[in-house]
């Protein structure tokens, strides 16, 4: 009998950028990673490409319209949590979009705000701080939580 293959959970996120500022969402205390600032994004639902998932999540969470041609792949991160779960997170950067970002899912997000890349909030998700550092170094791949 064949053993079932290992499955890993994929996520995709977008780093909206205006010059040296990026948009972060503060997650509700009742939501996953509650109280932390994070990039907009979420799970890949299946039967969609990773860029399409990124575009869908930006629409659902921020009410903005992104186009594939305006997404620049910047990083993939393989994460292992303290609970032993594994995720692969894909990060794209966008400097062009339609609409003004706003909180579209108040049950998941308390606020959104623009932050200087060199002055992120203390409560930024550690994995997302790590991604910013890696993108700054032009490193397209990272591992987090494997130590």
Secondary structure by P-SEA (a helix, b strand, c coil): cccccbbbbbbbbbbcccccbbbbbbcccccccccccccccccccccccaaaaaaaaaaaccccccccccccccbbbbbbcccbbbbbbbbbbbccccccccccccccccbbbbbbcccccccccaaaaaaaaaaaacccccccccc
